[in-house]
C-alpha cells in the first residue's frame, strides 16, 4: 500500500492504518530502534509506541511526501528517551561519544538562545546537508541520525573505517564553518 493511502486511513481514523504501517515500515523502524537501544525487546516496544504517536499526530499532520522520515523521527526520539531513562544515573558511553564528536559543531541544547532558534538551526543544518554530495550526506546521516557505528557504515558502503572517519571529520568541520557563516558562534 502506498503512503498516500496509509495517510488517508489515518485521517479516516481507520485502525488498519497501523497494520499497513507495520507491514510496510515495521522492520525498518525496529532496526533503527535496535541500533540505538541495542535491545530487541525495547526496539519492539519503541516500534509499537511509534504507531501510537503516529496515530495521535495524524491528524493534524499529513506527512504524505515524507511518511517514513516522519515515522523514523518518532522512533528515534522514543528510542533515545528509552536509553536516557535506562541510564539516568550513568551516561551511555555510545551516546556520549557521539555528543563529543558533535559538541564543537552545534551549540549546546541547554542554551536558552539555542532553544529559541531551534527552527533556524534545523533550517541551517538541512541547508548544510544539501551542500554535501550524496556519499558524504549518507555517511553523515548514518552516523549522526541513525547512530550507526563507524564499522557498520564502512561495511554498508564498502569503505575502509579510516575513510569513514575522514569523511565524518571533514563533514563536521564543514558543518562548523557553515554554521559560523550562518551566524552561529561556536
MDAnalysis code that builds the backbone (N, CA, C; Angstrom):
import MDAnalysis as mda
import numpy as np

u = mda.Universe.empty(558, n_residues=186, atom_resindex=np.repeat(np.arange(186), 3), trajectory=True)
u.add_TopologyAttr("name", ["N", "CA", "C"] * 186)
u.add_TopologyAttr("resid", np.arange(1, 187))
u.add_TopologyAttr("resname", ["UNK", "UNK", "UNK", "UNK", "UNK", "UNK", "UNK", "UNK", "UNK", "UNK", "UNK", "UNK", "UNK", "UNK", "UNK", "UNK", "UNK", "UNK", "UNK", "UNK", "UNK", "UNK", "UNK", "UNK", "UNK", "UNK", "UNK", "UNK", "UNK", "UNK", "UNK", "UNK", "UNK", "UNK", "UNK", "UNK", "UNK", "UNK", "UNK", "UNK", "UNK", "UNK", "UNK", "UNK", "UNK", "UNK", "UNK", "UNK", "UNK", "UNK", "UNK", "UNK", "UNK", "UNK", "UNK", "UNK", "UNK", "UNK", "UNK", "UNK", "UNK", "UNK", "UNK", "UNK", "UNK", "UNK", "UNK", "UNK", "UNK", "UNK", "UNK", "UNK", "UNK", "UNK", "UNK", "UNK", "UNK", "UNK", "UNK", "UNK", "UNK", "UNK", "UNK", "UNK", "UNK", "UNK", "UNK", "UNK", "UNK", "UNK", "UNK", "UNK", "UNK", "UNK", "UNK", "UNK", "UNK", "UNK", "UNK", "UNK", "UNK", "UNK", "UNK", "UNK", "UNK", "UNK", "UNK", "UNK", "UNK", "UNK", "UNK", "UNK", "UNK", "UNK", "UNK", "UNK", "UNK", "UNK", "UNK", "UNK", "UNK", "UNK", "UNK", "UNK", "UNK", "UNK", "UNK", "UNK", "UNK", "UNK", "UNK", "UNK", "UNK", "UNK", "UNK", "UNK", "UNK", "UNK", "UNK", "UNK", "UNK", "UNK", "UNK", "UNK", "UNK", "UNK", "UNK", "UNK", "UNK", "UNK", "UNK", "UNK", "UNK", "UNK", "UNK", "UNK", "UNK", "UNK", "UNK", "UNK", "UNK", "UNK", "UNK", "UNK", "UNK", "UNK", "UNK", "UNK", "UNK", "UNK", "UNK", "UNK", "UNK", "UNK", "UNK", "UNK", "UNK", "UNK", "UNK", "UNK", "UNK", "UNK", "UNK", "UNK", "UNK", "UNK"])
u.atoms.positions = np.array([
    [0.848, -1.171, 0.000],
    [0.000, 0.000, 0.000],
    [0.899, 1.241, 0.000],
    [0.555, 2.238, -0.776],
    [1.392, 3.429, -0.849],
    [1.105, 4.362, 0.332],
    [2.035, 5.282, 0.556],
    [1.956, 6.178, 1.704],
    [0.705, 7.047, 1.681],
    [0.314, 7.504, 0.506],
    [-0.892, 8.337, 0.383],
    [-2.105, 7.616, 0.963],
    [-2.252, 6.359, 0.595],
    [-3.398, 5.567, 1.066],
    [-3.321, 5.326, 2.576],
    [-2.125, 5.071, 3.080],
    [-1.968, 4.863, 4.521],
    [-2.344, 6.130, 5.286],
    [-1.883, 7.281, 4.812],
    [-2.220, 8.551, 5.461],
    [-3.730, 8.770, 5.427],
    [-4.358, 8.451, 4.312],
    [-5.819, 8.579, 4.226],
    [-6.509, 7.718, 5.290],
    [-5.978, 6.519, 5.521],
    [-6.553, 5.650, 6.557],
    [-6.403, 6.274, 7.944],
    [-5.241, 6.887, 8.206],
    [-5.067, 7.589, 9.487],
    [-6.065, 8.729, 9.609],
    [-6.242, 9.482, 8.542],
    [-7.165, 10.622, 8.577],
    [-8.606, 10.176, 8.790],
    [-8.941, 8.996, 8.288],
    [-10.281, 8.434, 8.481],
    [-10.406, 7.747, 9.841],
    [-9.302, 7.718, 10.596],
    [-9.229, 7.057, 11.907],
    [-9.515, 5.568, 11.786],
    [-9.039, 4.985, 10.704],
    [-9.200, 3.560, 10.440],
    [-7.993, 2.822, 11.029],
    [-8.251, 1.887, 11.940],
    [-7.170, 1.184, 12.630],
    [-6.312, 0.324, 11.702],
    [-6.801, 0.035, 10.521],
    [-5.982, -0.733, 9.573],
    [-4.770, 0.075, 9.102],
    [-4.765, 1.377, 9.381],
    [-3.610, 2.211, 9.046],
    [-2.379, 1.730, 9.809],
    [-2.582, 1.355, 11.049],
    [-1.458, 0.890, 11.866],
    [-0.917, -0.420, 11.307],
    [-1.817, -1.312, 10.929],
    [-1.382, -2.590, 10.360],
    [-0.613, -2.359, 9.054],
    [-1.120, -1.473, 8.204],
    [-0.450, -1.178, 6.933],
    [0.924, -0.546, 7.178],
    [0.992, 0.337, 8.173],
    [2.271, 0.968, 8.519],
    [3.260, -0.083, 9.000],
    [2.783, -0.983, 9.839],
    [3.636, -2.056, 10.371],
    [4.159, -2.947, 9.248],
    [3.293, -3.300, 8.320],
    [3.701, -4.168, 7.215],
    [4.732, -3.492, 6.322],
    [4.550, -2.186, 6.092],
    [5.433, -1.503, 5.159],
    [6.753, -1.063, 5.807],
    [6.685, -0.568, 7.050],
    [7.866, 0.037, 7.659],
    [8.304, -0.597, 8.977],
    [7.580, -1.590, 9.475],
    [7.872, -2.163, 10.785],
    [9.301, -2.632, 10.968],
    [9.812, -3.398, 10.025],
    [11.171, -3.937, 10.193],
    [12.216, -2.824, 10.155],
    [12.016, -1.814, 9.331],
    [12.975, -0.711, 9.265],
    [12.963, 0.106, 10.550],
    [11.768, 0.342, 11.103],
    [11.663, 1.102, 12.349],
    [12.277, 0.320, 13.511],
    [12.022, -0.982, 13.547],
    [12.576, -1.834, 14.598],
    [14.104, -1.853, 14.504],
    [14.641, -1.935, 13.301],
    [16.089, -1.926, 13.098],
    [16.699, -0.596, 13.544],
    [16.041, 0.498, 13.221],
    [16.504, 1.819, 13.655],
    [16.537, 1.882, 15.177],
    [15.468, 1.450, 15.808],
    [15.402, 1.474, 17.263],
    [16.447, 0.544, 17.876],
    [16.635, -0.623, 17.295],
    [17.623, -1.577, 17.811],
    [19.036, -1.003, 17.727],
    [19.314, -0.255, 16.664],
    [20.638, 0.359, 16.524],
    [20.908, 1.344, 17.653],
    [19.863, 1.931, 18.194],
    [20.009, 2.905, 19.275],
    [19.988, 2.219, 20.636],
    [19.009, 1.341, 20.851],
    [18.812, 0.735, 22.179],
    [19.643, -0.516, 22.415],
    [20.017, -1.194, 21.340],
    [20.759, -2.456, 21.400],
    [20.034, -3.515, 22.227],
    [18.703, -3.487, 22.183],
    [17.872, -4.455, 22.885],
    [16.633, -4.707, 22.035],
    [16.446, -5.958, 21.615],
    [15.351, -6.285, 20.713],
    [13.986, -6.014, 21.327],
    [13.801, -6.377, 22.569],
    [12.503, -6.159, 23.215],
    [12.194, -4.660, 23.317],
    [13.168, -3.867, 23.694],
    [12.977, -2.417, 23.768],
    [12.703, -1.852, 22.379],
    [13.391, -2.367, 21.369],
    [13.175, -1.910, 19.997],
    [11.736, -2.187, 19.556],
    [11.218, -3.349, 19.908],
    [9.832, -3.680, 19.560],
    [8.855, -2.768, 20.289],
    [9.136, -2.458, 21.548],
    [8.281, -1.534, 22.298],
    [8.313, -0.142, 21.677],
    [9.493, 0.297, 21.275],
    [9.622, 1.613, 20.634],
    [8.876, 1.651, 19.309],
    [8.943, 0.550, 18.567],
    [8.204, 0.464, 17.307],
    [6.707, 0.612, 17.573],
    [6.201, -0.097, 18.552],
    [4.772, -0.011, 18.876],
    [4.389, 1.378, 19.370],
    [5.254, 1.992, 20.162],
    [4.989, 3.363, 20.621],
    [4.981, 4.341, 19.450],
    [5.767, 4.048, 18.430],
    [5.782, 4.889, 17.231],
    [4.409, 4.887, 16.557],
    [3.805, 3.713, 16.469],
    [2.477, 3.626, 15.852],
    [1.454, 4.439, 16.647],
    [1.543, 4.383, 17.967],
    [0.624, 5.143, 18.806],
    [0.811, 6.641, 18.598],
    [2.070, 7.084, 18.576],
    [2.317, 8.515, 18.357],
    [1.901, 8.951, 16.961],
    [2.132, 8.102, 15.970],
    [1.684, 8.436, 14.610],
    [0.170, 8.592, 14.600],
    [-0.524, 7.703, 15.306],
    [-1.985, 7.774, 15.398],
    [-2.418, 9.104, 16.023],
    [-1.668, 9.548, 17.045],
    [-2.004, 10.797, 17.725],
    [-1.649, 12.036, 16.904],
    [-0.582, 11.950, 16.097],
    [-0.125, 13.117, 15.342],
    [-0.763, 13.252, 13.961],
    [-1.397, 12.193, 13.472],
    [-2.076, 12.260, 12.169],
    [-3.567, 12.128, 12.436],
    [-4.421, 13.049, 12.217],
    [-4.146, 14.467, 12.014],
    [-3.662, 15.123, 13.298],
    [-3.188, 16.300, 13.283],
    [-3.272, 17.344, 12.266],
    [-2.194, 17.249, 11.184],
    [-1.085, 16.572, 11.452],
    [-0.042, 16.469, 10.426],
    [-0.477, 15.500, 9.328],
    [-0.051, 15.776, 8.126],
    [-0.298, 14.890, 6.986],
    [1.026, 14.677, 6.248],
    [1.874, 13.797, 6.758],
    [3.213, 13.615, 6.166],
    [3.203, 12.754, 4.911],
    [2.460, 13.148, 3.918],
    [2.286, 12.333, 2.710],
    [3.587, 12.119, 1.941],
    [4.388, 13.156, 1.819],
    [5.593, 13.049, 0.996],
    [6.824, 12.624, 1.800],
    [6.688, 12.505, 3.104],
    [7.839, 12.143, 3.937],
    [7.412, 11.224, 5.080],
    [6.569, 10.265, 4.793],
    [5.980, 9.412, 5.816],
    [7.036, 8.598, 6.579],
    [7.959, 7.966, 5.861],
    [8.974, 7.185, 6.576],
    [9.841, 8.083, 7.447],
    [10.229, 9.244, 6.941],
    [11.040, 10.169, 7.735],
    [10.275, 10.611, 8.985],
    [8.988, 10.827, 8.840],
    [8.117, 11.186, 9.962],
    [8.140, 10.077, 11.019],
    [7.961, 8.842, 10.574],
    [7.965, 7.697, 11.496],
    [9.350, 7.485, 12.108],
    [10.399, 7.628, 11.306],
    [11.763, 7.412, 11.792],
    [12.125, 8.441, 12.862],
    [11.672, 9.664, 12.676],
    [11.943, 10.701, 13.677],
    [11.275, 10.348, 15.000],
    [10.039, 9.899, 14.934],
    [9.330, 9.492, 16.153],
    [10.066, 8.328, 16.815],
    [10.408, 7.316, 16.035],
    [11.101, 6.137, 16.571],
    [12.425, 6.525, 17.207],
    [13.157, 7.376, 16.539],
    [14.465, 7.797, 17.048],
    [14.321, 8.499, 18.387],
    [13.362, 9.412, 18.501],
    [13.170, 10.133, 19.758],
    [12.721, 9.201, 20.879],
    [11.812, 8.310, 20.576],
    [11.357, 7.354, 21.595],
    [12.526, 6.479, 22.051],
    [13.318, 6.004, 21.105],
    [14.453, 5.139, 21.435],
    [15.499, 5.871, 22.269],
    [15.807, 7.098, 21.890],
    [16.773, 7.878, 22.666],
    [16.245, 8.149, 24.073],
    [14.951, 8.428, 24.186],
    [14.371, 8.639, 25.513],
    [14.454, 7.372, 26.357],
    [14.244, 6.213, 25.742],
    [14.379, 4.951, 26.479],
    [15.805, 4.764, 26.971],
    [16.768, 5.104, 26.129],
    [18.175, 4.995, 26.549],
    [18.469, 5.941, 27.709],
    [17.943, 7.154, 27.642],
    [18.150, 8.108, 28.732],
    [17.505, 7.603, 30.017],
    [16.290, 7.081, 29.894],
    [15.603, 6.551, 31.068],
    [16.367, 5.380, 31.672],
    [16.891, 4.526, 30.816],
    [17.596, 3.334, 31.255],
    [18.913, 3.680, 31.956],
    [19.491, 4.790, 31.581],
    [20.810, 5.116, 32.136],
    [20.820, 6.490, 32.803],
    [19.795, 6.772, 33.585],
    [19.723, 8.073, 34.263],
    [20.920, 8.320, 35.174],
    [21.356, 7.312, 35.885],
    [22.442, 7.500, 36.829],
    [23.806, 7.473, 36.181],
    [23.925, 6.770, 35.059],
    [25.206, 6.746, 34.359],
    [24.947, 6.964, 32.879],
    [25.757, 7.780, 32.273],
    [25.577, 8.107, 30.866],
    [26.008, 6.938, 29.989],
    [25.307, 6.729, 28.908],
    [25.688, 5.707, 27.943],
    [26.924, 6.192, 27.192],
    [27.945, 5.397, 27.164],
    [29.199, 5.790, 26.529],
    [29.012, 6.062, 25.046],
    [28.162, 5.294, 24.382],
    [27.972, 5.458, 22.934],
    [27.359, 6.815, 22.622],
    [26.324, 7.205, 23.348],
    [25.673, 8.488, 23.087],
    [26.602, 9.622, 23.478],
    [27.361, 9.461, 24.561],
    [28.335, 10.479, 24.950],
    [29.400, 10.642, 23.870],
    [29.822, 9.518, 23.288],
    [30.835, 9.554, 22.239],
    [30.332, 10.388, 21.059],
    [29.102, 10.167, 20.645],
    [28.544, 10.933, 19.535],
    [28.387, 12.401, 19.921],
    [27.987, 12.650, 21.146],
    [27.823, 14.024, 21.594],
    [29.161, 14.760, 21.558],
    [30.215, 14.094, 21.985],
    [31.529, 14.735, 21.978],
    [31.986, 15.043, 20.562],
    [31.645, 14.179, 19.612],
    [32.024, 14.427, 18.222],
    [31.327, 15.671, 17.688],
    [30.089, 15.885, 18.115],
    [29.299, 16.978, 17.544],
    [29.309, 18.252, 18.392],
    [29.787, 18.192, 19.622],
    [29.655, 19.336, 20.514],
    [30.371, 20.582, 20.012],
    [31.417, 20.418, 19.207],
    [32.121, 21.581, 18.697],
    [31.478, 22.130, 17.432],
    [30.474, 21.415, 16.896],
    [29.821, 21.850, 15.675],
    [28.485, 22.532, 15.936],
    [27.788, 22.084, 16.960],
    [26.431, 22.553, 17.210],
    [26.347, 23.118, 18.616],
    [25.695, 24.273, 18.788],
    [25.554, 24.849, 20.125],
    [24.830, 23.897, 21.066],
    [25.112, 24.020, 22.353],
    [24.522, 23.150, 23.366],
    [23.012, 23.332, 23.435],
    [22.234, 22.236, 23.536],
    [20.787, 22.339, 23.570],
    [20.258, 22.951, 24.858],
    [21.080, 23.041, 25.913],
    [20.622, 23.636, 27.158],
    [20.647, 25.158, 27.100],
    [21.282, 25.697, 26.096],
    [21.381, 27.128, 25.939],
    [20.018, 27.698, 25.566],
    [19.525, 28.690, 26.311],
    [18.199, 29.256, 26.067],
    [18.087, 29.832, 24.666],
    [19.098, 30.523, 24.237],
    [19.085, 31.112, 22.897],
    [18.987, 30.032, 21.830],
    [19.667, 28.905, 22.053],
    [19.627, 27.790, 21.102],
    [18.207, 27.241, 20.988],
    [17.518, 27.111, 22.124],
    [16.151, 26.595, 22.085],
    [15.225, 27.539, 21.334],
    [15.432, 28.821, 21.498],
    [14.597, 29.806, 20.809],
    [14.818, 29.733, 19.307],
    [16.049, 29.503, 18.897],
    [16.386, 29.484, 17.479],
    [16.373, 28.076, 16.887],
    [15.641, 27.160, 17.503],
    [15.634, 25.766, 17.062],
    [15.251, 25.626, 15.591],
    [14.212, 26.316, 15.180],
    [13.759, 26.215, 13.788],
    [14.829, 26.722, 12.828],
    [15.516, 27.799, 13.206],
    [16.566, 28.333, 12.350],
    [17.748, 27.365, 12.269],
    [18.075, 26.745, 13.390],
    [19.167, 25.776, 13.391],
    [18.816, 24.567, 12.527],
    [17.586, 24.100, 12.616],
    [17.151, 22.980, 11.766],
    [17.270, 23.356, 10.297],
    [16.843, 24.574, 9.963],
    [16.943, 25.042, 8.584],
    [18.398, 25.096, 8.140],
    [19.256, 25.579, 9.026],
    [20.679, 25.683, 8.691],
    [21.298, 24.306, 8.486],
    [20.982, 23.362, 9.342],
    [21.548, 22.014, 9.204],
    [21.028, 21.355, 7.937],
    [19.750, 21.526, 7.646],
    [19.215, 20.988, 6.400],
    [19.885, 21.644, 5.194],
    [20.154, 22.935, 5.293],
    [20.876, 23.628, 4.227],
    [22.281, 23.081, 4.059],
    [22.937, 22.796, 5.175],
    [24.274, 22.202, 5.124],
    [24.230, 20.834, 4.459],
    [23.275, 20.002, 4.861],
    [23.173, 18.657, 4.283],
    [22.953, 18.726, 2.772],
    [22.257, 19.752, 2.323],
    [22.024, 19.907, 0.885],
    [23.314, 20.244, 0.138],
    [24.312, 20.772, 0.830],
    [25.581, 21.107, 0.169],
    [26.493, 19.898, 0.007],
    [26.231, 18.852, 0.777],
    [27.071, 17.653, 0.698],
    [26.676, 16.802, -0.502],
    [27.653, 16.100, -1.058],
    [27.285, 15.164, -2.118],
    [26.594, 13.961, -1.462],
    [25.969, 13.140, -2.264],
    [25.163, 12.027, -1.760],
    [25.962, 11.103, -0.858],
    [27.177, 10.792, -1.248],
    [28.024, 9.885, -0.472],
    [28.293, 10.453, 0.921],
    [28.720, 11.708, 0.985],
    [29.018, 12.342, 2.275],
    [27.757, 12.463, 3.130],
    [26.657, 12.867, 2.515],
    [25.398, 13.031, 3.247],
    [24.939, 11.699, 3.839],
    [25.034, 10.630, 3.047],
    [24.610, 9.319, 3.542],
    [25.447, 8.874, 4.743],
    [26.752, 9.040, 4.652],
    [27.631, 8.650, 5.752],
    [27.332, 9.503, 6.987],
    [27.178, 10.802, 6.787],
    [26.884, 11.722, 7.896],
    [25.572, 11.343, 8.580],
    [24.520, 11.091, 7.804],
    [23.222, 10.734, 8.377],
    [23.247, 9.363, 9.048],
    [23.966, 8.411, 8.446],
    [24.051, 7.085, 9.072],
    [24.695, 7.199, 10.453],
    [25.680, 8.072, 10.576],
    [26.378, 8.211, 11.862],
    [25.579, 9.039, 12.870],
    [25.080, 10.190, 12.470],
    [24.513, 11.124, 13.437],
    [22.989, 11.114, 13.503],
    [22.320, 10.529, 12.561],
    [20.867, 10.391, 12.651],
    [20.497, 8.962, 13.043],
    [21.036, 7.991, 12.303],
    [20.718, 6.597, 12.583],
    [21.629, 5.985, 13.651],
    [22.668, 6.712, 14.057],
    [23.593, 6.300, 15.110],
    [24.325, 4.997, 14.797],
    [24.619, 4.779, 13.519],
    [25.393, 3.604, 13.130],
    [26.845, 3.775, 13.579],
    [27.496, 2.676, 13.871],
    [28.915, 2.725, 14.226],
    [29.741, 2.946, 12.955],
    [30.979, 3.375, 13.139],
    [31.889, 3.560, 12.001],
    [32.064, 2.231, 11.274],
    [32.169, 1.152, 12.024],
    [32.331, -0.175, 11.428],
    [31.125, -0.540, 10.563],
    [29.931, -0.296, 11.079],
    [28.712, -0.619, 10.323],
    [28.626, 0.218, 9.044],
    [29.003, 1.480, 9.136],
    [28.965, 2.350, 7.949],
    [29.978, 1.865, 6.920],
    [31.169, 1.509, 7.387],
    [32.199, 1.053, 6.439],
    [31.755, -0.227, 5.732],
    [31.109, -1.127, 6.446],
    [30.606, -2.344, 5.813],
    [29.464, -2.036, 4.853],
    [28.571, -1.156, 5.256],
    [27.401, -0.821, 4.442],
    [27.799, -0.252, 3.081],
    [28.803, 0.625, 3.072],
    [29.199, 1.297, 1.836],
    [30.498, 0.757, 1.246],
    [31.049, -0.299, 1.822],
    [32.301, -0.911, 1.362],
    [33.455, 0.089, 1.360],
    [33.562, 0.865, 2.442],
    [34.665, 1.793, 2.629],
    [35.539, 1.256, 3.753],
    [36.762, 1.734, 3.798],
    [37.600, 1.409, 4.954],
    [37.121, 2.271, 6.125],
    [37.389, 1.803, 7.328],
    [36.991, 2.580, 8.502],
    [37.700, 3.926, 8.533],
    [38.941, 3.973, 8.081],
    [39.664, 5.246, 8.069],
    [39.027, 6.236, 7.094],
    [38.512, 5.730, 5.978],
    [37.834, 6.618, 5.035],
    [36.571, 7.190, 5.664],
    [35.814, 6.356, 6.360],
    [34.593, 6.822, 7.016],
    [34.931, 7.868, 8.073],
    [35.960, 7.601, 8.874],
    [36.362, 8.556, 9.902],
    [36.789, 9.882, 9.279],
    [37.534, 9.805, 8.175],
    [37.966, 11.027, 7.486],
    [36.778, 11.795, 6.938],
    [35.841, 11.074, 6.332],
    [34.652, 11.732, 5.784],
    [33.863, 12.421, 6.898],
    [33.712, 11.751, 8.026],
    [32.974, 12.338, 9.142],
    [33.705, 13.548, 9.711],
    [35.021, 13.448, 9.838],
    [35.818, 14.562, 10.343],
    [35.670, 15.783, 9.431],
    [35.809, 15.559, 8.138],
    [35.687, 16.664, 7.176],
    [34.274, 17.243, 7.185],
    [33.276, 16.376, 7.276],
    [31.890, 16.857, 7.299],
    [31.611, 17.684, 8.546],
    [32.133, 17.256, 9.695],
    [31.947, 18.039, 10.926],
    [32.613, 19.403, 10.802],
    [33.800, 19.431, 10.208],
    [34.480, 20.715, 10.012],
    [33.690, 21.610, 9.065],
    [33.167, 21.029, 7.986],
    [32.341, 21.802, 7.055],
    [31.097, 22.323, 7.754],
    [30.495, 21.483, 8.598],
    [29.299, 21.901, 9.337],
    [29.633, 23.068, 10.262],
    [30.743, 22.977, 10.964],
    [31.148, 24.061, 11.855],
    [31.316, 25.361, 11.080],
    [32.024, 25.303, 9.953],
    [32.246, 26.504, 9.143],
    [30.916, 27.021, 8.585],
    [30.055, 26.112, 8.141],
    [28.752, 26.500, 7.591],
    [27.927, 27.224, 8.654],
    [27.894, 26.675, 9.856],
    [27.107, 27.290, 10.923],
    [27.680, 28.634, 11.342],
    [29.002, 28.752, 11.326],
    [29.609, 30.046, 11.651],
    [29.228, 31.097, 10.613],
    [29.184, 30.702, 9.332],
    [28.758, 31.625, 8.280],
    [27.298, 32.016, 8.447],
    [26.502, 31.100, 9.006],
    [25.074, 31.368, 9.243],
    [24.858, 32.229, 10.490],
    [25.938, 32.528, 11.203],
    [25.823, 33.402, 12.358],
    [25.807, 32.703, 13.698],
    [26.060, 31.423, 13.722],
    [26.152, 30.693, 14.985],
    [27.571, 30.780, 15.499],
    [27.726, 31.192, 16.737],
    [29.063, 31.311, 17.335],
    [29.317, 30.086, 18.181],
    [30.340, 29.318, 17.805],
    [30.615, 28.040, 18.452],
    [31.824, 28.135, 19.358],
])
